[in-house]
């Protein structure tokens, strides 16, 4: 290693970068797989979901009916306990005296919460903390923000500017690896006391608002629970829904699988994706493989010089086993040195990686997962990288060395070339993947959505006076010169997923369709297109039995002329007065579904404003000033639709960026190996280069000589990489209902880029060799 410093540095650098990338991805994978495993009984806890099917639609919910939890606990013997909750993920206002804090992730839950899960209280009694109405438990971080160094126990905190809650406990901040982030826990009895005292808690067909979890009894099997569910479902749901053509079944999601395996529209937080875990794990393996291939290639390329060493050692009585041990030891030591350097690199880049991945990953997680992993990495990479050189070099005979035959066989050159092909199959495949991922991301953010998201602003408002006064509130907002148009609706166009059963004319059974409630200015404000019929009339609000539908609804109903068609809902008959052009009210992962739009002010809760693109910050300041007069209790909670839409692909964007960075690393490591091979090839052919230059060869001739084979092997790698890249990226694109078509030029461009980078790398070294004075090179020994 000391005598061959340049090659040792290349080996150590390549292995260090490769192992650092491998460790970073391993930490990410360990982090993703550890979600919710900190709960002692995690293996017995399941989230309950409901799947509803009709002939033309299917939907899955996790926000369920109120009486479900008690019924499951009472009627299914294998279920030890059930827990329901109401979850506010948006930021709400907490007031203590003059101190005001806005915090998200407030959970209303039942009194057995701390017995059901493994969250620990540092202050308070877990058995009684959530028994009384208007009881609240804060996390330590939120308590610190509100109370500083004061004792919070027994203090009163005002929530959302409305009611006072008594602090009955302080809980440790939950680990970041949870699908249900929590800042405050409020007694479920508060909901009953405040708003639902007169509400029928046994209503199975009312408000779907309660995520429900069950804990199985010790020794109980989920399969036993599933066997009882058809009878349970028929008793409580299907006896009424079957006559409407609705089929339903409950399903159970293991707590520890929710983060990676569940992607429903009403998730409590943005989840990860098991596909990304598989992809990154594969990339990590490939990066490590490329680094190991570098080591093997450089070791076999240097075989002639090492062959003389082997010959001398054998002359003095060394056995093959001893030589194998020597080379494997060198490889393991090189790997160990690289491992140490890789940990330094990991510690240096982990904060930036956390920012990129939006995770809180600690390097100690690798040791916590298994200290043997580190030893395994050293042994695996060391033996993998050193085994071929060790067994290859140890088989040299003394006669071959003395006759200068060692290391010159065509088979050894073919082996090195095949490893180069493997490296560039991986590299070209990663380039293809990166190109397609970024093409899809660009397609998603640039696609015509059927509405104009630029300079479209939504403001949430759930004041009790909205139904009566929304027209006058619209007028106040329109008084600001930069506000071009104002509408009010039940939601904005981004990720709107509310569904109800409707019976269209010509159907015997109802169908589940998406529902949007909006006023007569919504279509104009959002820049949508009414392609048939007419809009709502402002004066008909409240008594309006008209309906607008989208194109998909018309197609699914098979209507040639939809205007005037009847649609029934809750014993009311609505007339279709218009058809709006299809617009995307969910991400492009999901196909556009049938949509009905109704004019019902009691369902409104969001203002939509089309504002001027000039001096936006000043416009927002004006709106906030006006909003203080409209809603004294809550600040203006607003979103720009273009940003909100792009945020729906935050996971996809992060995935693409991380994939890009690690692809660049893989290509860099491959080129590092090429640089070493090129340097060694040039060194071996130094005298030949000198003789050719004496006989008139130009620098260009020498460059062609030293790099001529490389293009051939990259062509071979491309032929192998193209079908593999197409297959795997086609699988990835299947996750999008709307996606790009893979273009042939992306595959060609990947091969050209790989060839360009490889030729540039090799020619850097080749140019140095070709530029030397022939008088000097002919003296080379």
N, C-alpha and C positions, 0 to 999 in steps of 0.2 A: 504493500500500500504506500509506503514512504517513497520507494523508488519510482513508482508510477503515480506521481501526485495528481497529474491532470485527470487521468482516468479514475482515480480514487475519488477525486472531488466530484466528477460527473456522476459516479455511482452513488455517492453519499447524498449529493444534492437531489438527484432523481428519486431515490428511495425516501428521503426526508419529506420532500413535497408530496410524493404519492401517499406516504403513511399519514401525513398531517391531514390531507384531504379525506383519506379513509376514516381517520379518527373523528373528524368533524361530522362526516355523514353518519358514522356509527353513533355519535352522541345525539344527533338529530333523531335517528331511528329509535334509539333507546328512550328518548324523551317522548316521542309520539306513542310508543307502545306502553308507556307507563301511566297513561291517563286513568284517573280514578282508582288506581290500584292501592292508594294509601288507605282506603277504607278497609277496616278489619274484615267485614263481611261482604266485600265487593263481589266475591264469587257467588253469593246468594241473592244479589240485588239485580232487579230487571226493571227497565222502563216499559210501560204498557203503551202500545199504539193501537190504532184502529184503522183498518183498511176497508174502504167502501168501494164496491164495484157495481157498475151498470154496463149495459151493452156498449155504450159509447164513451164511457169515462171510468177512471179509477183514481182514487185519492187516498193518501195515507196521512193520518193525524197523530200528533202526540199531545195536543191540548184536548182534553176529554171532558166528559160530563161529570158533574159534582158527585153523584151517588156511587160512582164506580168503585172508588177505593174501599168504602165500607162494605159494599156487596162482595167484592173479591175476598176481603178479609174474613167475612162471615160465612160465605158459601163454599169457598175452596179450601179444604182442610190443609193442603200442602203449603198454603200461604200463611206465614207467621204474622206478618203485619203489612200494612199498606200506608203510603204517605203521598198526599196530594199537596200541591202548592200553586201559587200564582207568582209569576216571575216578571219583574220590571227590569229590563236590561237598559233602558234609557236613563240618562242622568236626571236625578230628582234633587230637590232642595231640602237640606237638613239645616235647621236653625237652632242654635243654643245661645240665648241672649243676643248679643250683637254679632256673634260668630255665625257665618253662613258658608256652607260647603255644598257643592254639587257633586254627587257621586252616583254611579250606575250600579246595577246588579243588586237590587233589593228583592228579597225573597219573603213572601208570606207563606208560612208553613205551619204544620200542626205541632201539637205539644210534645210529641214523641220524637221530634227531629233529631235530637242529640243522642237518642238511643238507637234510632234507625241508621244514622250515619256515624262516622268516627270523628266528626269535628269536636274539638275540645274547648271547654270554657276555662279561661284563666281567672275569671271572676264570675260569681253567680252559681246557682244551682241548676244543673241541666234538666232536672225533673220538673221544676216549677217555672223556669224562665219564660216559657211561652204558653203558660196556662191562661192567664188573664188577658182580656182584650186590651189593646193599646200598650202591649209589652213589646220591647225591642231589645235585641242583642246586636251589638256593634262588633265589627272586627277591630283588632288592636290598632290597625293603621287609621281607620276612620275615627275611632275614639281619640287618637292622638291629634288628628286634624281639628276635631271639634272642641276637645277639652284640654289639650296640652298636657300639663302635668297634674291637672285636677283629677280627683276620684270621680268617675262618671256614674257610679252606681247610685240608683235612685233619682238621678237628674232627669229633667223633662226636655225632650227634643221635639221640635215641631217639624212634621213631615209634609212637604209640598205646600207649606204655608197654611195648612188647614188644621190638623189635629195634633195634640200633644201626646207623645209616647214616653212611657217610663223606661229608663234603661235598667234592665234586669240581668244583664250579663255581658261579659266581654269574651269574645272567642278569638283564638289564634287565627291569623290570616291563613286561609286555605292555601294549599300548594297551588302553583300555577297549572299543574297538570290535572285540570278538572273541566268537564264539559259544562259545569254550572258555577261560574265565578260568583262570589258572594262578597258584598260589602256590609250588608245589614240584613238581619233576620227578624221578621215581625210576626207576632202571633196570628195564626189563621183565624182565631176567634174575633179578631178585629174586623174582618170582612163581614162576618155574620152580624156583629154588633152594629156596624156602620151602615151597610147598604143592603144586606140580604136577610134581615131578620124575618121579613114577611115573604121571602122568596121560597118556593117549593124546592127543598133540597133533594127530593126524590124524583126530580124531573130529568128523565133520561134523554129527552129530545129538545132540551133548551140550549143554554149557553155552553159551548165547548171552550173552556178557559183554563182547565186544570191539568197540567202535566202530572201523571200518576206513576208512582214507583211501588214495587212490591218486593218483599224479602221472603224468600222461601224458608220453610222450617228446616232445621238441620236434618240432613239425610233425605230430604225431599228431592224429587226429580222434576225438572221442567217438563219432561215428557208426560209425567202424570198430570201436571197442571193443564197441558194442552189437550189431553184426552177429555177433560171436564169442560173445556171452553165451548164446544158447539152447543151443548145443552144450555150453558150459562148465557151465551150470546142470543140464542133463540128466545129464551125466557125474557130477556130485558130489551132486546132490540128487534130481532127479525120477525117476531110475531106481528109487529106493526109495519116493518119496512118491506117484507116480502111481497106484499100486494102491490107495492109501487115499483117492483122490479129491482129492488136494491138488495145486494148481497153484502154482508159485512162479517168481518172476523177480527178478533183481537190478536195482536202479535206481541212478542216480548223481546226486547233488546237487552242483552247483557250490559251491565253498567260499564264494564271496562272496554266495550266495543263501540260505544256510542260515538266517541270522538272520531274514529277512523272509518266507521262503516255506515253511519247514518247521515243522510244528506236531505232531510225533509225541509219543506219551506218554512216551518215554524220552529226550527231549532233554537235552543236557548242561547247559543253562542255559535260563532263561525267554527265549524269543525275542520279537521284535517281530512286526508284521503289516503286510504290504504294503498291505492294505486301509486301514489307519489312515493310512499315508503318503499314499495317494490322497485320502482324506477331508480330512486336514489341508491338503494342497496346494490342494484346492478351496476350503476355508475361507479360506486365506491370500489366494487370488485374489479371493474375494468381498469380503473386508475391504478390500483395496486398491481394488477397484472401487467400493465404497461411498464411500470417501474421495475418489476421483476424481470421482464423481457429485456429491458436495457442492460441490467446487470449480466444476464446470461449472454447476450450478444457481445458485450464488451469483453467478457471473460473468454469466450471462445475465439473472438477476433485476436486476442493477445496470446493465443495458444502457442504460437511459435516460440516466443520468448519464454513462456512458462514451461514449454516442453523441454528446453535445455536444462531448466532447474529440475524437472522431474527425472530427466535422464541421469543427471549427476547424482541425485538422491538415490536412484535405483542402483547406480554403479557402486555406491557406498553401502548398499544392503537394505535400503528402505523397502518395505512391503507396500503393496497397493492399498491395503487397509489404512496404513499410516498416512499415505498421501491423500486418500479420500477424507480422512479425519482432518488433515491440515486445511484442505480447501473449504470443507464445510464449516470449520471453525472460523476461518477468515470471513466467510459469508455471514455467519451469525454475528460476529463481532462488528462487521460493517453495518448489518441491520440494527444492532444494538446502538451503535453510534447514531445512526439515522433516526432511531426511535427517540433518543434523547433530544436531538435537534427538532424532530417533528413535534414533540410536546412544547418546546419553546415557541414554535410557529403556531400551534393550536392556541396557546395562552395569548399570543399576540393578536391573533385574528378572531378569536371567539366573540369578543364584544361586537365587532362589525358583523359577524355571522348572525348573532342574536338579533341585531337591528334589521338585518336583511330578512331573516326568517320570522321575525316578530315572536320570538320565543325567549324564555329565560333558562337557557341551558347552562349547566355548570360542568366543568371538566371533571369534577369528582364523581359524576354519574357513572363514568366508565369503571372506576374502581368499585363503586357501590354495586354496579350490576354484576361484576365478577372480576376480581383481581387476576384471575387466570387468563382473562382476555388479552392482557398485555403480554404475558409470557407466550400465549398462543400466537400473537402477531409476530413476535420476534422469531419464534421457531418456524412458523409457517412460511414467512417471507424468506427467512434465512435459508431454510432447506430448499424451498421452491427455487429461489434465485441461484443457489450454489450447487444444487444436485447435479445438473447436467455438466457444468464445467468440471466438477469434482470427478465424476465417473468418466467423463470424456478425457480429461488430462491424465488421469491415473492409469489409463490403459496404454499409454505410449511405451514402446519398447526402446531400449538403449540403441539398438541398431538403426531404428528409424530416425532417432534424434541425430546420431552421428552422420547419417546420410542426408540429413536436412529434409526428410520426408514428412515429419510430424506436422500436423495442422494444415496440410496442403490438399487434403482430399476434397473432392467436389461435394461429397455428402455433407461435410461440415459447413461449407458455404451455402448449400441448399437449406440447411437447417436454420442458419442465420437469416436467410432471405424469407423463409416461411414465417419466422417470428416477426420480421418487419411487416410482412403482409398482415399478420394478426393485429399488430399495433395500428395499422392504417385502416383495417376493417372497422376497428373500434372508433378511431378518430373520425373517419368519414361518416360512420353511423351517428356519432354525436353531433357532427355538423349538420347532418340531415335533420336530426331531431330538433336542434336549436332553430334551424330555419323554419320548420313547420310550426313549432310552438309559437314563435314570434309572428309568423304569418297569421295564425289563428287569433292571437291576442290583438293584432292590428285589425283584423276583420271584425272582432267583437266590439272593439271600442269605436270603430268607424261605420258600423252597419246602420242603415236607415231603420230606425225603430218604429216608425209610424207616428212619431211625435217629435217635437223639437225640444231637446233637453237643454240646449244652451240658453243661459240667462233665465231659466225656469226655476223658481224658488218655491219651496213648500214650507209652511208654518203650521205646526200642530196646535190645535186649540180645542179643548174639550170643556169649555165653559157651559154651565147649565142653561145660559140664555142664548146659546148659539142658534137653536132652531127658530126662535122668534126674531132674533136681531141680526141674522147673518147678512141680510141685504144692507142694513145701515153700516155694519162693520166693513163690508166690501167698499162702501162709499168712502169711509174714512181712509182705507188703504189706497184707493184710487186718487185721493186728493194729493198724493205725493207725485210730482211731475214725472219722475223716472219710472213710475209704475204704469205700464201700458195696458194691462188687463188683469183682472182678478176673478178667480173662481173658487168655489167651495165644494168639497166632496168628502167621501169616506176615506180617501187615501190618494197618494200620488201614483204616477204610472209605474214606479220602480218597485218590483217585487210585491205586487198586490196579489194575494192568493186566497181571498175569501170565497167560499163556495156554498151554494144552496141548491136544493132540488126544485126543478121547474118542470111543468108538463106542457110541452109545445103542442100546438095544433097538429093533428095527424098522428100523434103518439098515444099508445095505450098506457105506457109507464113513464114516470118522470125521469129526467136525466139531471145529473149533477153538473152545474155550470158555474163559472166564475161570475161574481156579482160586483158591480161598482155602482155606488150611489153618487150622483153628481148634479150640479145645477146647469142652467142653460148656457153658461159661459165657459164650461170646461173644455169643450172641443176646440173652441177658438183659442183659449189661453194656452193650451198644450200644442197647438199647431197640428191637430189631427184632421183627418179628411172624412167628411160625411159623403159617402158615395151614392146613397139612395135616400129618398124621403126627406124628412125635416127634423129639426132639433126640438128640444123641449121648449115650452113657453113658460116664461117666468111667472106669469100670473096664475098658472095652474098648479104651482108648488103646493104640496100637502094633500091635494085631492087628485093628483095626476095618476091615471092608470095607463099611461103610455109607457113605451119601452123602446130603447135603441139596442140593437144587437150588432155583433161583429160578423165579419165574413165567414169565419170558421163556424159560428153558430148556424148561419144560413146553410153552409155546406153539409153540416152534420144532420140538420133537419130535412135536407133535401128539398128546400123551398125554391121554386123557380121565381116566384114573385113574393118576397117576404113582407112587403108593405101591407098592413091590414091583418096579418096573421095574429092568432090569439095564443097567449101563453098564460097558464094558470100557476098561481103560487098562493098558498094559505087562503084558499077560498076566494081569491081575487083573480079577475081576468084582466090581463094587460094586453093592449093593442101595440103591435110593432109599428112604429112610425118612422123609423130610420135605420140605416145600416152604416156603421162606421168602418172605415178601412182597418184591417187587422193591424194592431200595434202590439209590441212586446211588453207585457205587464209582468214578465218574469225573465230570468236570465236566459241566455241562448243555450244553456244546458237543457232547457225544457221547451217542448213545442208549444206554440200558441194554442190555447184551449178555447172552447166556446165561452162567450161573454155576453151577459145581459146587463144593461145599464138602466137604472131607475132613478126617478127624481123624488127622493124622500129626505127632506131636511133633518128629520130626527136621527138619521144615520151619518150626518156630516161630522167631520172632525179635523179636516185639513184645509187650509187655504193654499191655493196655487196662484202665484204671481208671476207674470211675464214682465221683466224689468229691462230697462235700457242697459246696453253693455258699457255705457260711459260712466265713469266714476262710481263703480259698484260699491266701494267701501263707504262712500258718503250716503248712498241710498240705504245701505244696511243700517247705518247710524240713525238716519231719519226714521226708518221702520222701527228700530228698537226704542227710540224716543216715544213714538206714537203707541207702541205696544204697552208701555208702562201704564198708559191710560186705559187700555183695553183690558188687560189682565194684570192686576196688582200682585197676584199670588205667585205667578210663575214667570220666569224670563222667556224671551222669545226663542223657542226651539225651532231652528230653521235648517234646511238642507238645500244645497244646489243639486238639481237633478243630474247634471253631467257628472259631478263628483260622486253622488250617491250611486249612480249606475256603474261607474268605473269601480267603485268599492265592492260591488257584487262579484267582481273578478279578482279581488285582492289575493285570494289563494292561488289563482291561476297565474297572476303577475309574479308573485313570489316564487312560485314553482319555476316559471320561465327564467327568471333572473338567476336563481341558484343553479339551475341546469346549465345556463350559459357559462357561469363562472367556472364550474367544475369541468365543463367541456373544454374550455380554454386551458385549464390546468392539465388535462389529459393530453391535449395536443402539444403543449409546451414540454411535458415530460417525454413524449415520443420524439420530439425534435431534439431534445437534449441527448437522447440516445443516438439519434442520427448524426449529431455533431461529433460525438465520440467515435462512432464507426467511421465517419468520413475522415477524421483526423488520423485514425489508425491506418485506414486504407492508403491515405496519402503518404504516411510514414513508410509503409511497406513497399510503396511503389516510387520512392524518392529517386532511385537510380534510373528507373525506367523513364520517369518524367524528364530527368536531365538529358538522357540520350535522345528522347524524342525532340526536345527543344534544340539540341545541337543539330539535328537533322531537319530543322525548319518548322517544327510544330508551333502553332501560336497558342496564346493563353486560352482562346476560345476552344481550340482543339483539345487542350488538356482538360478544360471544364467538361466538355462532352465525354471525354474518356472516363473521368472519375464519377460522372453522374448518369451515364447512359442507362444503366440497369434500373435505376430508381424509378423512372417513369413507367417501365414495364411492370414493376411490382405494385405500383399504385393503381395502375389499370386493373390488375388482378384483384386488388383489394376492393376497388370500386364495384367490380362485377359481383363480388360476394356481398358487399355492404348494401347495395341498392335494394335487392329483394327483402333483406332483413329489415332495413330501415322502413321500407314501405309497409311491411306487415305490422311492425310494432307501433308505428305512428298511426296507421289505420285503426288499430285497437284503441289508441289514445283518443283519436278524434271521435270515436263512437260515443264518448261521454258528452258530446255536444249535439243537441238536436239540429243546430245550424252551424255548419262548419265549412271551411275551405275545401276545394278539391286539390289534392296533391298534384303539383305541376312537375312535369319531367325536368324542367330546367333547374328546379331546386336540387335534384339529385346530381345533375351535371355540374352545377355550381359547387356542390360539396366536394366533388372529385377534383375540380379545377383548383379550388382553394387549398385542398390538402396537397395537391401537386406543387402549387406555387410555394406554400410554406416549406414543404420538404426540400424542394430544389434550392430555395433561398438558403436554407440551413446548410445543406451539403456544399453549395457553391461558395459559401463564406470560407470554408476550410479549403476547398479545392482551389480557390483563387489564390490563397496564401501559398499553397504548394506550387501552383503554376507560375507564380511571380518570382520564385527564387532564381538566383543566378545558377545556370547549368554548371559552372565551374565549382560551385559549392556543393551542389547535389551529387556530382560525380565522385566527390570524396567521401560520400556517406557510406558508412559501414552498417 
